[in-house]
Amino acid sequence: MTTATLTHTSTALGWFHALSDETRLEIVRMLSHRERCVCELQAALDAAQSRLSFHLKVLKDAGLVIDRREGRWVYYSLDRDALDGIGAFATAMRPGMHAGSCRSACCE
């Protein structure tokens, strides 16, 4: 396996780990509509601030979410490039879409 493949696989692993939690999926769903203030996420999810911070950190560390500070408030949004990367990774995993696909008679 090449270094580039390992890097891409490691990145995908981070994405899918971050998305493997119901709360984090709900955060991503909410952010898919628009940027949100952390206080808005907290109210909508009825989540303790410390728990929400943990989930946002996991999403941010995976590169799925970006934040910006405006005064004392922090706003979160999805990183569109990461979402495009997830789509590209999933497309590349479709059967027959990658190098090494077996097309010999033994597999038919």
C-alpha atoms as one frame of an Amber mdcrd trajectory, in Angstrom:
protein
   0.000   0.000   0.000   1.433   3.393  -0.948   1.978   6.253   1.492  -0.671
   8.298  -0.352  -3.181   5.463   0.056  -2.359   5.107   3.751  -2.767   8.853
   4.258  -6.115   8.868   2.448  -7.276   5.823   4.413  -6.196   7.430   7.690
  -8.122  10.589   6.819 -11.221   8.568   5.929 -10.904   6.660   9.185 -11.002
   9.980  11.053 -14.089  11.100   9.135 -16.013   7.895   9.736 -15.032   7.739
  13.401 -16.279  11.303  13.868 -19.536  10.449  12.089 -20.108   7.252  14.079
 -21.945   9.034  16.880 -25.630  10.028  16.786 -25.029  13.445  18.389 -22.234
  14.284  15.975 -24.378  13.223  13.018 -27.117  15.536  14.279 -24.599  18.391
  14.564 -23.507  17.767  10.964 -27.148  17.675   9.840 -27.811  21.002  11.563
 -24.685  22.569  10.087 -25.626  21.357   6.610 -28.315  24.039   6.569 -26.122
  26.941   7.713 -23.462  28.153  10.115 -24.572  27.953  13.754 -23.526  29.562
  17.008 -22.444  27.128  19.699 -25.264  28.392  21.922 -27.795  27.532  19.190
 -26.410  24.006  18.881 -26.495  23.612  22.644 -30.142  24.664  22.860 -31.283
  22.570  19.890 -29.516  19.441  21.119 -30.325  20.045  24.800 -26.691  19.190
  25.481 -24.433  20.219  28.316 -21.763  22.667  27.193 -18.924  20.292  28.090
 -20.473  17.401  26.147 -21.157  19.568  23.111 -17.597  20.894  23.217 -16.303
  17.316  23.180 -18.390  16.417  20.107 -17.418  19.610  18.270 -13.742  18.926
  19.010 -14.027  15.416  17.530 -15.652  16.839  14.384 -13.090  19.637  14.172
 -10.121  17.280  14.697 -11.459  15.114  11.861 -11.519  18.182   9.620 -15.287
  18.096   9.149 -16.111  21.309  10.996 -14.493  24.731  11.046 -15.082  27.473
  13.570 -14.747  31.210  13.741 -14.883  33.547  16.674 -16.969  36.699  16.625
 -16.583  38.556  19.892 -17.363  36.104  22.655 -19.333  33.744  20.405 -18.011
  30.834  18.358 -19.735  29.867  15.118 -19.410  26.467  13.477 -19.858  25.395
   9.866 -19.110  22.351   7.758 -15.887  22.129   5.809 -17.202  21.567   2.279
 -13.844  20.194   1.088 -14.016  17.426   3.704 -17.559  16.547   2.627 -16.376
  16.398  -0.980 -13.547  14.125   0.193 -16.015  11.766   1.874 -18.043  11.619
  -1.319 -14.953  10.915  -3.410 -13.799   8.222  -0.995 -17.216   6.533  -1.076
 -17.307   6.697  -4.872 -13.864   5.110  -5.075 -15.069   2.223  -2.895 -17.900
   1.238  -5.225 -17.358  -2.260  -6.612 -15.327  -2.261  -9.802 -14.245   1.375
  -9.376 -10.695   0.810  -8.188  -7.479  -0.783  -9.305  -7.215  -4.449  -8.524
 -10.843  -5.316  -9.154 -11.002  -8.983  -9.964 -12.495  -9.674 -13.349 -11.331
 -13.215 -13.772 -13.626 -16.157 -14.443 -13.145 -17.480 -10.890 -15.137 -14.589
  -9.415 -18.086 -14.663 -11.757
